[in-house]
Amino acid sequence: MLKGPLGFSFAKQIVSNRTLYRWTKPIASWYVDLCGYRKLGLRYDDLSASSFPCPSILAISRLPNDEAYNRAWRHRVGMHQSILHQDLPKAQWLKPEDDVRYLTPLIQEVEAEDAERRELDRIEVTRKK
Amino acid sequence: MLVQRRALVALRAHSSRAYATASPSISVFAQDAGQPTSSITVLVKAGSRYEPEGYAGIAHVLKNFSFKSSKERSALRTIREAELYGGMLSATLTREYLAITADFLRGDEGFFLPLLASSVVSPKLISHELTELVWPNVMVDSQSAVTSGEYTALELAHAVAFRSGLGHALLNPPHAHAPAIEAVKDYASKAFTQSNLAVIGSGLSQSKLESLASQHFAGLPSGSSLSSPAAKYFGGSTVSHSLHPTLFIGYGFAGAPSAGLATLAAHLATKPRLPWSDGLSPLSTLPSSVHAESILLPYSDATLFGVLVSAKDSAGLKQGGEAVVKALKEVAAGGIKEDLVGRAKARAKFASAVVEEGKAGVIAKGAAQLEGKTWNSLVDEVEKLDVKALGKFTSDLLKTKPTVVALGDINTLPYPDELGL
Protein backbone atom coordinates (compact mmCIF):
# COMPACT_ATOMS: atom_id res chain seq x y z
CA MET A 1 0.00 0.00 0.00
CA LEU A 2 1.70 3.15 -1.19
CA LYS A 3 -0.92 5.86 -0.89
CA GLY A 4 -3.23 7.10 1.83
CA PRO A 5 -2.90 7.41 5.58
CA LEU A 6 -1.32 3.97 5.94
CA GLY A 7 1.03 4.38 2.98
CA PHE A 8 4.75 4.63 2.78
CA SER A 9 5.84 7.72 4.74
CA PHE A 10 8.84 9.40 6.34
CA ALA A 11 6.59 11.53 8.55
CA LYS A 12 7.65 9.88 11.79
CA GLN A 13 11.37 10.40 11.15
CA ILE A 14 10.85 13.99 9.99
CA VAL A 15 8.71 14.95 12.98
CA SER A 16 11.25 13.46 15.38
CA ASN A 17 14.07 15.54 13.88
CA ARG A 18 13.55 19.21 14.84
CA THR A 19 15.64 20.79 12.10
CA LEU A 20 14.17 18.62 9.40
CA TYR A 21 10.69 19.34 10.74
CA ARG A 22 11.28 23.13 10.67
CA TRP A 23 12.46 22.87 7.06
CA THR A 24 9.67 20.67 5.73
CA LYS A 25 6.72 22.06 7.68
CA PRO A 26 6.14 25.15 5.45
CA ILE A 27 6.23 22.98 2.32
CA ALA A 28 3.82 20.50 3.89
CA SER A 29 1.42 23.24 4.93
CA TRP A 30 1.58 24.75 1.45
CA TYR A 31 0.86 21.36 -0.11
CA VAL A 32 -2.10 20.61 2.17
CA ASP A 33 -3.55 24.04 1.43
CA LEU A 34 -3.12 23.37 -2.29
CA CYS A 35 -5.03 20.08 -1.98
CA GLY A 36 -8.05 22.23 -1.14
CA TYR A 37 -10.05 19.78 0.95
CA ARG A 38 -9.95 22.09 3.96
CA LYS A 39 -11.66 24.77 1.88
CA LEU A 40 -14.60 22.37 1.52
CA GLY A 41 -14.68 21.83 5.28
CA LEU A 42 -13.25 18.30 5.08
CA ARG A 43 -10.63 16.60 7.20
CA TYR A 44 -7.82 14.49 5.74
CA ASP A 45 -9.35 11.28 7.13
CA ASP A 46 -12.66 12.11 5.40
CA LEU A 47 -10.93 11.47 2.08
CA SER A 48 -10.03 7.87 2.87
CA ALA A 49 -13.38 6.29 2.14
CA SER A 50 -13.29 3.79 -0.63
CA SER A 51 -9.59 3.75 -1.39
CA PHE A 52 -9.00 1.21 1.41
CA PRO A 53 -11.79 -1.30 1.01
CA CYS A 54 -12.01 -3.73 3.92
CA PRO A 55 -10.26 -2.30 6.95
CA SER A 56 -11.62 1.19 6.50
CA ILE A 57 -15.24 0.09 6.19
CA LEU A 58 -14.96 -1.86 9.44
CA ALA A 59 -13.13 1.09 11.01
CA ILE A 60 -15.88 3.52 9.94
CA SER A 61 -18.45 1.23 11.57
CA ARG A 62 -16.42 1.44 14.79
CA LEU A 63 -16.53 5.25 14.96
CA PRO A 64 -18.43 6.64 17.94
CA ASN A 65 -21.92 7.83 16.94
CA ASP A 66 -21.13 11.55 17.09
CA GLU A 67 -17.93 11.14 15.04
CA ALA A 68 -19.80 9.15 12.39
CA TYR A 69 -22.52 11.81 12.24
CA ASN A 70 -19.99 14.63 11.88
CA ARG A 71 -18.17 12.73 9.16
CA ALA A 72 -21.38 12.31 7.17
CA TRP A 73 -22.20 15.99 7.70
CA ARG A 74 -18.80 17.13 6.40
CA HIS A 75 -19.22 14.86 3.37
CA ARG A 76 -22.59 16.43 2.56
CA VAL A 77 -21.27 19.97 2.91
CA GLY A 78 -18.24 19.12 0.79
CA MET A 79 -20.35 17.45 -1.87
CA HIS A 80 -22.71 20.42 -2.02
CA GLN A 81 -19.85 22.90 -2.43
CA SER A 82 -18.38 20.64 -5.10
CA ILE A 83 -21.65 20.76 -7.07
CA LEU A 84 -21.72 24.56 -6.76
CA HIS A 85 -18.06 24.72 -7.89
CA GLN A 86 -17.43 27.00 -4.93
CA ASP A 87 -15.29 26.90 -1.82
CA LEU A 88 -16.88 27.60 1.53
CA PRO A 89 -16.64 31.19 2.84
CA LYS A 90 -13.20 31.61 4.35
CA ALA A 91 -14.53 31.72 7.92
CA GLN A 92 -15.87 28.17 7.50
CA TRP A 93 -12.67 26.61 6.17
CA LEU A 94 -11.34 23.81 8.33
CA LYS A 95 -8.64 25.18 10.62
CA PRO A 96 -5.37 23.25 10.48
CA GLU A 97 -5.64 22.38 14.19
CA ASP A 98 -9.05 20.77 13.55
CA ASP A 99 -7.64 18.44 10.90
CA VAL A 100 -7.46 15.51 13.32
CA ARG A 101 -6.70 11.93 12.25
CA TYR A 102 -9.80 10.43 13.85
CA LEU A 103 -10.05 7.38 11.58
CA THR A 104 -6.42 6.36 11.06
CA PRO A 105 -5.95 4.81 14.53
CA LEU A 106 -9.07 2.69 13.98
CA ILE A 107 -7.86 1.53 10.56
CA GLN A 108 -4.51 0.64 12.09
CA GLU A 109 -6.30 -1.33 14.80
CA VAL A 110 -8.27 -3.34 12.22
CA GLU A 111 -5.08 -3.96 10.23
CA ALA A 112 -3.31 -5.17 13.37
CA GLU A 113 -6.19 -7.57 14.05
CA ASP A 114 -5.98 -8.91 10.49
CA ALA A 115 -2.23 -9.29 10.79
CA GLU A 116 -2.63 -11.19 14.07
CA ARG A 117 -5.18 -13.51 12.48
CA ARG A 118 -2.84 -14.16 9.54
CA GLU A 119 0.00 -14.82 11.95
CA LEU A 120 -2.05 -17.26 14.02
CA ASP A 121 -3.30 -19.02 10.88
CA ARG A 122 0.26 -19.69 9.78
CA ILE A 123 1.77 -20.35 13.18
CA GLU A 124 4.03 -23.36 13.55
CA VAL A 125 3.64 -25.04 16.89
CA THR A 126 6.60 -26.73 18.47
CA ARG A 127 6.45 -28.79 21.63
CA LYS A 128 8.23 -27.33 24.64
CA LYS A 129 11.45 -29.18 25.35
CA MET B 1 -25.64 -46.84 55.42
CA LEU B 2 -22.40 -47.22 57.26
CA VAL B 3 -20.58 -48.09 54.06
CA GLN B 4 -21.92 -44.98 52.31
CA ARG B 5 -20.94 -42.77 55.15
CA ARG B 6 -17.51 -44.32 55.35
CA ALA B 7 -16.99 -43.76 51.62
CA LEU B 8 -17.96 -40.11 51.92
CA VAL B 9 -15.71 -39.64 54.93
CA ALA B 10 -12.92 -41.29 52.96
CA LEU B 11 -13.55 -38.95 50.00
CA ARG B 12 -13.39 -35.96 52.30
CA ALA B 13 -10.17 -37.21 53.90
CA HIS B 14 -8.44 -38.23 50.68
CA SER B 15 -9.00 -35.10 48.69
CA SER B 16 -6.44 -32.56 49.71
CA ARG B 17 -8.55 -29.60 50.56
CA ALA B 18 -7.90 -26.60 52.65
CA TYR B 19 -9.64 -23.41 53.52
CA ALA B 20 -7.17 -20.63 53.09
CA THR B 21 -6.77 -17.17 51.74
CA ALA B 22 -3.95 -16.11 49.49
CA SER B 23 -2.22 -12.74 49.50
CA PRO B 24 -4.24 -9.73 50.38
CA SER B 25 -7.75 -11.08 50.31
CA ILE B 26 -8.45 -13.41 47.41
CA SER B 27 -10.31 -16.47 48.48
CA VAL B 28 -8.62 -19.60 47.09
CA PHE B 29 -10.03 -23.10 47.33
CA ALA B 30 -8.68 -26.25 45.73
CA GLN B 31 -9.55 -29.90 45.91
CA ASP B 32 -7.57 -32.66 44.25
CA ALA B 33 -9.03 -36.11 43.78
CA GLY B 34 -6.22 -37.21 41.47
CA GLN B 35 -8.21 -36.90 38.23
CA PRO B 36 -6.35 -36.55 34.89
CA THR B 37 -7.82 -33.13 34.08
CA SER B 38 -7.84 -29.94 36.08
CA SER B 39 -10.30 -27.11 36.17
CA ILE B 40 -10.00 -23.59 37.48
CA THR B 41 -13.01 -21.36 38.03
CA VAL B 42 -12.89 -17.68 38.82
CA LEU B 43 -16.14 -17.22 40.71
CA VAL B 44 -17.24 -13.58 40.79
CA LYS B 45 -20.16 -12.29 42.83
CA ALA B 46 -21.58 -10.56 39.77
CA GLY B 47 -24.79 -12.42 39.02
CA SER B 48 -28.02 -10.68 38.08
CA ARG B 49 -28.82 -10.34 41.79
CA TYR B 50 -26.20 -7.60 42.19
CA GLU B 51 -27.23 -5.54 39.17
CA PRO B 52 -27.58 -1.88 40.16
CA GLU B 53 -30.91 -0.16 39.64
CA GLY B 54 -31.49 0.83 36.02
CA TYR B 55 -28.92 -1.62 34.67
CA ALA B 56 -30.99 -4.77 34.22
CA GLY B 57 -29.19 -7.32 32.09
CA ILE B 58 -25.71 -5.88 32.60
CA ALA B 59 -24.48 -9.10 34.28
CA HIS B 60 -25.47 -11.03 31.16
CA VAL B 61 -23.43 -8.64 29.02
CA LEU B 62 -20.44 -8.94 31.36
CA LYS B 63 -20.66 -12.74 31.12
CA ASN B 64 -20.39 -12.57 27.33
CA PHE B 65 -17.41 -10.22 27.68
CA SER B 66 -15.40 -13.06 29.26
CA PHE B 67 -12.35 -14.07 27.22
CA LYS B 68 -12.58 -10.97 25.01
CA SER B 69 -9.60 -8.65 24.54
CA SER B 70 -7.52 -7.87 27.58
CA LYS B 71 -4.28 -5.92 27.91
CA GLU B 72 -2.29 -9.17 27.65
CA ARG B 73 -3.99 -10.88 24.71
CA SER B 74 -6.68 -10.35 22.11
CA ALA B 75 -9.90 -12.38 21.99
CA LEU B 76 -8.68 -14.30 18.95
CA ARG B 77 -5.34 -15.16 20.54
CA THR B 78 -7.07 -16.38 23.70
CA ILE B 79 -9.18 -18.83 21.70
CA ARG B 80 -6.41 -20.03 19.42
CA GLU B 81 -3.93 -20.60 22.25
CA ALA B 82 -6.49 -22.39 24.41
CA GLU B 83 -7.21 -24.66 21.43
CA LEU B 84 -3.51 -25.43 21.07
CA TYR B 85 -3.44 -26.53 24.71
CA GLY B 86 -6.61 -28.60 24.24
CA GLY B 87 -8.38 -26.59 26.91
CA MET B 88 -12.00 -25.61 27.20
CA LEU B 89 -13.08 -22.11 28.19
CA SER B 90 -16.57 -21.36 29.41
CA ALA B 91 -18.48 -18.67 31.24
CA THR B 92 -21.71 -19.33 33.07
CA LEU B 93 -24.03 -16.93 34.78
CA THR B 94 -26.30 -17.71 37.68
CA ARG B 95 -28.41 -15.32 39.73
CA GLU B 96 -25.54 -14.90 42.17
CA TYR B 97 -22.28 -15.72 40.43
CA LEU B 98 -20.44 -15.26 37.20
CA ALA B 99 -18.21 -18.32 36.78
CA ILE B 100 -15.31 -18.04 34.34
CA THR B 101 -13.94 -21.52 33.90
CA ALA B 102 -11.06 -23.24 32.14
CA ASP B 103 -10.86 -27.04 31.92
CA PHE B 104 -7.51 -28.40 30.81
CA LEU B 105 -5.07 -31.24 31.06
CA ARG B 106 -3.19 -31.58 34.32
CA GLY B 107 -0.08 -29.44 34.42
CA ASP B 108 -1.27 -26.65 32.10
CA GLU B 109 -2.38 -24.38 34.94
CA GLY B 110 0.66 -22.16 34.28
CA PHE B 111 -1.00 -21.11 31.01
CA PHE B 112 -4.68 -21.14 31.93
CA LEU B 113 -4.61 -19.30 35.25
CA PRO B 114 -2.95 -16.17 33.78
CA LEU B 115 -5.49 -16.38 30.93
CA LEU B 116 -8.40 -16.42 33.39
CA ALA B 117 -6.75 -13.69 35.46
CA SER B 118 -6.32 -11.41 32.44
CA SER B 119 -10.07 -11.67 31.76
CA VAL B 120 -10.73 -10.25 35.22
CA VAL B 121 -7.68 -8.11 36.05
CA SER B 122 -7.20 -6.24 32.79
CA PRO B 123 -10.21 -6.62 30.49
CA LYS B 124 -10.27 -3.91 27.82
CA LEU B 125 -14.09 -3.87 27.40
CA ILE B 126 -13.94 -2.17 24.01
CA SER B 127 -17.00 -0.55 22.52
CA HIS B 128 -16.71 -2.24 19.12
CA GLU B 129 -16.34 -5.69 20.73
CA LEU B 130 -19.66 -5.02 22.44
CA THR B 131 -21.38 -4.31 19.12
CA GLU B 132 -19.52 -6.86 16.98
CA LEU B 133 -18.98 -9.85 19.27
CA VAL B 134 -20.76 -9.56 22.60
CA TRP B 135 -24.21 -8.14 21.91
CA PRO B 136 -25.06 -10.57 19.05
CA ASN B 137 -24.27 -13.46 21.41
CA VAL B 138 -26.31 -11.89 24.19
CA MET B 139 -29.27 -11.76 21.82
CA VAL B 140 -28.78 -15.40 20.77
CA ASP B 141 -28.76 -16.41 24.46
CA SER B 142 -31.96 -14.49 25.11
CA GLN B 143 -33.79 -15.65 22.02
CA SER B 144 -33.00 -19.30 22.63
CA ALA B 145 -33.89 -19.00 26.33
CA VAL B 146 -37.36 -17.55 25.77
CA THR B 147 -38.30 -20.43 23.47
CA SER B 148 -38.30 -22.60 26.60
CA GLY B 149 -41.41 -22.47 28.77
CA GLU B 150 -39.33 -23.80 31.64
CA TYR B 151 -36.96 -20.81 31.55
CA THR B 152 -39.79 -18.27 31.39
CA ALA B 153 -41.71 -20.00 34.19
CA LEU B 154 -38.66 -20.03 36.48
CA GLU B 155 -37.87 -16.38 35.69
CA LEU B 156 -41.41 -15.36 36.65
CA ALA B 157 -41.33 -17.66 39.68
CA HIS B 158 -38.16 -15.97 40.97
CA ALA B 159 -39.65 -12.53 40.39
CA VAL B 160 -42.87 -13.43 42.22
CA ALA B 161 -41.10 -15.29 45.02
CA PHE B 162 -38.22 -12.93 45.80
CA ARG B 163 -39.08 -9.67 43.94
CA SER B 164 -35.88 -7.56 43.88
CA GLY B 165 -32.42 -9.11 44.23
CA LEU B 166 -32.90 -12.81 43.52
CA GLY B 167 -35.98 -11.89 41.49
CA HIS B 168 -33.92 -10.00 38.89
CA ALA B 169 -34.10 -11.50 35.42
CA LEU B 170 -31.10 -13.69 34.65
CA LEU B 171 -30.77 -12.68 30.99
CA ASN B 172 -31.64 -9.68 28.87
CA PRO B 173 -35.10 -9.82 27.29
CA PRO B 174 -34.95 -10.38 23.50
CA HIS B 175 -36.15 -6.82 22.82
CA ALA B 176 -33.42 -5.17 24.94
CA HIS B 177 -31.02 -2.57 23.60
CA ALA B 178 -27.26 -2.81 24.06
CA PRO B 179 -26.07 -0.90 27.13
CA ALA B 180 -23.44 1.83 26.89
CA ILE B 181 -19.92 0.51 27.25
CA GLU B 182 -19.42 2.86 30.23
CA ALA B 183 -22.15 1.01 32.13
CA VAL B 184 -20.40 -2.33 31.49
CA LYS B 185 -17.06 -0.87 32.58
CA ASP B 186 -18.63 0.56 35.71
CA TYR B 187 -20.20 -2.79 36.69
CA ALA B 188 -16.96 -4.63 35.88
CA SER B 189 -14.90 -2.26 38.03
CA LYS B 190 -17.24 -2.89 40.98
CA ALA B 191 -17.40 -6.66 40.44
CA PHE B 192 -13.78 -7.47 39.64
CA THR B 193 -12.20 -6.77 43.01
CA GLN B 194 -10.16 -9.01 45.30
CA SER B 195 -12.82 -9.30 47.96
CA ASN B 196 -15.56 -10.05 45.44
CA LEU B 197 -14.14 -13.16 43.80
CA ALA B 198 -12.81 -16.59 44.57
CA VAL B 199 -10.36 -18.74 42.64
CA ILE B 200 -11.50 -22.34 42.80
CA GLY B 201 -9.56 -25.29 41.43
CA SER B 202 -10.20 -28.96 41.15
CA GLY B 203 -7.47 -31.34 40.17
CA LEU B 204 -4.62 -29.22 41.49
CA SER B 205 -3.16 -28.59 44.89
CA GLN B 206 -4.10 -25.72 47.17
CA SER B 207 -0.51 -24.48 47.48
CA LYS B 208 0.02 -24.47 43.71
CA LEU B 209 -3.21 -22.56 43.11
CA GLU B 210 -2.45 -20.12 45.92
CA SER B 211 0.98 -19.25 44.62
CA LEU B 212 -0.32 -18.77 41.06
CA ALA B 213 -3.32 -16.73 42.22
CA SER B 214 -1.29 -14.43 44.43
CA GLN B 215 1.04 -13.82 41.49
CA HIS B 216 -1.54 -13.14 38.79
CA PHE B 217 -4.40 -11.53 40.71
CA ALA B 218 -2.16 -9.05 42.51
CA GLY B 219 -3.09 -6.28 40.08
CA LEU B 220 -6.73 -6.44 41.13
CA PRO B 221 -7.99 -3.58 43.32
CA SER B 222 -8.95 -4.76 46.82
CA GLY B 223 -12.33 -3.00 46.70
CA SER B 224 -15.38 -4.12 48.57
CA SER B 225 -17.67 -7.04 48.00
CA LEU B 226 -20.90 -6.39 46.07
CA SER B 227 -23.95 -6.60 48.27
CA SER B 228 -27.64 -7.16 47.79
CA PRO B 229 -30.44 -6.98 50.38
CA ALA B 230 -30.95 -10.28 52.20
CA ALA B 231 -33.39 -12.51 50.33
CA LYS B 232 -36.98 -12.42 51.57
CA TYR B 233 -39.70 -14.77 50.40
CA PHE B 234 -42.97 -13.20 49.25
CA GLY B 235 -44.82 -15.71 47.05
CA GLY B 236 -47.85 -15.07 44.89
CA SER B 237 -49.21 -16.09 41.55
CA THR B 238 -49.10 -14.85 37.99
CA VAL B 239 -50.19 -15.94 34.54
CA SER B 240 -48.63 -15.09 31.23
CA HIS B 241 -49.20 -15.82 27.59
CA SER B 242 -46.90 -18.46 26.07
CA LEU B 243 -46.81 -20.98 23.25
CA HIS B 244 -45.41 -23.56 25.68
CA PRO B 245 -47.97 -24.41 28.39
CA THR B 246 -46.02 -24.63 31.64
CA LEU B 247 -47.03 -24.53 35.30
CA PHE B 248 -44.77 -23.91 38.27
CA ILE B 249 -45.99 -24.64 41.79
CA GLY B 250 -43.46 -24.00 44.48
CA TYR B 251 -42.37 -22.50 47.75
CA GLY B 252 -39.42 -20.34 48.65
CA PHE B 253 -37.38 -20.08 51.80
CA ALA B 254 -34.98 -17.54 53.13
CA GLY B 255 -32.22 -19.88 54.19
CA ALA B 256 -30.04 -22.73 53.02
CA PRO B 257 -31.75 -25.84 51.60
CA SER B 258 -32.94 -28.08 54.40
CA ALA B 259 -33.05 -31.86 54.59
CA GLY B 260 -36.86 -31.79 54.45
CA LEU B 261 -36.87 -29.80 51.22
CA ALA B 262 -34.28 -32.07 49.59
CA THR B 263 -36.27 -35.16 50.58
CA LEU B 264 -39.53 -33.67 49.36
CA ALA B 265 -37.91 -32.78 46.01
CA ALA B 266 -36.57 -36.33 45.76
CA HIS B 267 -40.00 -37.77 46.62
CA LEU B 268 -41.63 -35.84 43.77
CA ALA B 269 -38.77 -36.32 41.28
CA THR B 270 -40.04 -38.31 38.33
CA LYS B 271 -36.86 -38.86 36.35
CA PRO B 272 -36.43 -42.64 36.57
CA ARG B 273 -33.15 -44.05 37.78
CA LEU B 274 -33.70 -47.21 35.72
CA PRO B 275 -34.38 -47.36 31.99
CA TRP B 276 -37.90 -48.41 30.93
CA SER B 277 -39.36 -47.77 34.35
CA ASP B 278 -41.78 -45.08 35.49
CA GLY B 279 -40.36 -44.81 38.98
CA LEU B 280 -42.36 -44.66 42.19
CA SER B 281 -42.94 -40.92 42.34
CA PRO B 282 -46.58 -39.93 42.94
CA LEU B 283 -46.28 -37.85 39.76
CA SER B 284 -45.21 -40.85 37.65
CA THR B 285 -48.83 -41.93 37.26
CA LEU B 286 -49.68 -38.85 35.17
CA PRO B 287 -50.40 -39.51 31.48
CA SER B 288 -47.38 -39.30 29.20
CA SER B 289 -48.59 -36.00 27.70
CA VAL B 290 -48.20 -34.32 31.10
CA HIS B 291 -44.63 -34.05 32.28
CA ALA B 292 -43.75 -33.01 35.82
CA GLU B 293 -40.34 -32.62 37.43
CA SER B 294 -39.35 -31.32 40.84
CA ILE B 295 -36.68 -28.67 41.15
CA LEU B 296 -34.61 -27.44 44.07
CA LEU B 297 -32.59 -24.28 43.51
CA PRO B 298 -30.25 -23.35 46.36
CA TYR B 299 -28.82 -19.83 46.73
CA SER B 300 -26.49 -18.40 49.33
CA ASP B 301 -29.34 -17.21 51.56
CA ALA B 302 -32.50 -18.64 50.02
CA THR B 303 -33.94 -21.72 48.35
CA LEU B 304 -36.64 -22.15 45.76
CA PHE B 305 -38.37 -25.51 45.67
CA GLY B 306 -41.13 -26.49 43.29
CA VAL B 307 -42.50 -28.66 40.55
CA LEU B 308 -42.54 -27.71 36.88
CA VAL B 309 -45.39 -29.17 34.87
CA SER B 310 -45.50 -29.01 31.10
CA ALA B 311 -48.38 -30.24 29.00
CA LYS B 312 -50.05 -29.78 25.62
CA ASP B 313 -52.82 -27.52 26.95
CA SER B 314 -54.29 -25.87 30.03
CA ALA B 315 -56.33 -28.98 30.89
CA GLY B 316 -53.11 -30.98 31.08
CA LEU B 317 -51.56 -28.31 33.30
CA LYS B 318 -54.56 -28.43 35.60
CA GLN B 319 -54.35 -32.21 35.84
CA GLY B 320 -50.62 -32.03 36.61
CA GLY B 321 -51.07 -29.20 39.11
CA GLU B 322 -53.81 -31.05 40.98
CA ALA B 323 -51.59 -34.14 41.18
CA VAL B 324 -48.74 -32.04 42.64
CA VAL B 325 -51.00 -30.45 45.28
CA LYS B 326 -52.50 -33.85 46.14
CA ALA B 327 -49.02 -35.38 46.53
CA LEU B 328 -47.86 -32.53 48.79
CA LYS B 329 -51.01 -32.78 50.97
CA GLU B 330 -50.55 -36.53 51.22
CA VAL B 331 -47.02 -36.09 52.59
CA ALA B 332 -48.23 -33.35 54.96
CA ALA B 333 -50.91 -35.67 56.35
CA GLY B 334 -48.26 -38.32 56.96
CA GLY B 335 -50.07 -40.60 54.54
CA ILE B 336 -47.13 -42.03 52.65
CA LYS B 337 -45.57 -45.38 53.33
CA GLU B 338 -42.30 -45.81 55.18
CA ASP B 339 -40.57 -47.41 52.20
CA LEU B 340 -41.49 -44.49 49.91
CA VAL B 341 -39.92 -42.11 52.41
CA GLY B 342 -36.89 -44.39 52.46
CA ARG B 343 -36.72 -44.19 48.67
CA ALA B 344 -36.96 -40.41 48.73
CA LYS B 345 -34.26 -40.15 51.39
CA ALA B 346 -31.92 -42.45 49.50
CA ARG B 347 -32.45 -40.46 46.33
CA ALA B 348 -31.86 -37.14 48.12
CA LYS B 349 -28.68 -38.48 49.71
CA PHE B 350 -27.45 -39.81 46.38
CA ALA B 351 -28.09 -36.47 44.67
CA SER B 352 -26.29 -34.61 47.43
CA ALA B 353 -23.34 -37.03 47.41
CA VAL B 354 -22.99 -36.84 43.62
CA VAL B 355 -22.82 -33.06 43.83
CA GLU B 356 -20.27 -33.22 46.63
CA GLU B 357 -18.10 -35.57 44.61
CA GLY B 358 -17.96 -33.59 41.35
CA LYS B 359 -16.74 -30.22 40.16
CA ALA B 360 -20.06 -28.64 41.14
CA GLY B 361 -19.34 -29.61 44.74
CA VAL B 362 -15.89 -28.03 44.65
CA ILE B 363 -17.41 -24.82 43.30
CA ALA B 364 -20.18 -24.91 45.93
CA LYS B 365 -17.55 -25.24 48.67
CA GLY B 366 -15.47 -22.42 47.19
CA ALA B 367 -18.59 -20.24 46.97
CA ALA B 368 -19.44 -20.95 50.60
CA GLN B 369 -15.91 -19.93 51.56
CA LEU B 370 -16.31 -16.69 49.56
CA GLU B 371 -19.55 -15.95 51.43
CA GLY B 372 -17.82 -16.69 54.73
CA LYS B 373 -20.03 -19.69 55.44
CA THR B 374 -19.26 -23.35 55.96
CA TRP B 375 -20.50 -25.83 53.44
CA ASN B 376 -22.65 -28.61 54.86
CA SER B 377 -23.44 -31.86 53.15
CA LEU B 378 -27.13 -32.74 53.39
CA VAL B 379 -26.39 -36.47 53.51
CA ASP B 380 -26.20 -36.73 57.29
CA GLU B 381 -29.18 -34.44 57.87
CA VAL B 382 -31.39 -36.35 55.43
CA GLU B 383 -30.40 -39.57 57.21
CA LYS B 384 -31.94 -38.28 60.47
CA LEU B 385 -35.30 -37.43 58.87
CA ASP B 386 -38.30 -39.76 59.49
CA VAL B 387 -41.89 -39.95 58.17
CA LYS B 388 -43.27 -37.83 61.01
CA ALA B 389 -40.63 -35.10 60.68
CA LEU B 390 -41.16 -34.98 56.92
CA GLY B 391 -44.95 -34.72 57.42
CA LYS B 392 -44.53 -31.89 59.94
CA PHE B 393 -42.08 -30.10 57.64
CA THR B 394 -44.46 -30.39 54.67
CA SER B 395 -47.55 -29.25 56.59
CA ASP B 396 -45.60 -26.19 57.81
CA LEU B 397 -44.52 -25.59 54.21
CA LEU B 398 -48.11 -25.74 52.95
CA LYS B 399 -49.12 -23.05 55.45
CA THR B 400 -46.83 -20.51 53.73
CA LYS B 401 -47.89 -18.65 50.61
CA PRO B 402 -47.21 -20.64 47.43
CA THR B 403 -45.60 -19.31 44.26
CA VAL B 404 -47.67 -20.30 41.25
CA VAL B 405 -46.79 -19.36 37.69
CA ALA B 406 -48.93 -20.49 34.77
CA LEU B 407 -47.94 -19.99 31.14
CA GLY B 408 -50.04 -20.78 28.11
CA ASP B 409 -53.49 -19.81 26.87
CA ILE B 410 -54.52 -17.08 29.32
CA ASN B 411 -58.23 -17.73 28.82
CA THR B 412 -58.06 -21.21 30.30
CA LEU B 413 -55.01 -21.28 32.58
CA PRO B 414 -55.56 -22.72 36.08
CA TYR B 415 -55.27 -20.43 39.14
CA PRO B 416 -53.97 -21.56 42.55
CA ASP B 417 -57.42 -21.81 44.15
CA GLU B 418 -58.60 -24.03 41.32
CA LEU B 419 -55.70 -26.37 42.03
CA GLY B 420 -56.63 -26.70 45.69
CA LEU B 421 -54.04 -24.34 47.17
Interface residues (C-beta under 8 A of the other chain):
Chain A: S61 R62 P64 E113 E116 R117 L120 I123 V125
Chain B: S74 L76 R77 R80 L84 S127 H128
